[in-house]
């Protein structure tokens, strides 16, 4: 597995259910001909990071073809978070040349549990 060249787009969505899941999706640019699927690998921590951002590496598998390095854009990647610890404040996806961050909204726990997005409607 090799790091992708860049992360070009990143989206985080809540999949309603019991329990709710977070779905990570986006596009990256791979830096090899004949690349395989782009995958996310979660960074495991001994202690939670101070900024509360969960890091992921965006990697591409080598499909076994030999060729000159070629930048290939619009390569999709997907991931899923079935458990979100209290300390999470967002996610960050790393590539060889950049990283993109999506911070969580302040009310993300209520939204994930199916409660109203609008605090005014809460009783």
Buried (B, 14 or more C-beta within 10 A) or exposed (E): EBBBBBBBEBEBEBEEEEEBBBEBBBBBBBBBBEBBEBBBBEEEEEEBBEEBBBBBBBBBEEEEEEEEEEEBEEBEBEBEBEEBEEEBBBBBBBBBEBBBBBBBEEBBBBBBEEEEEEEEEEE
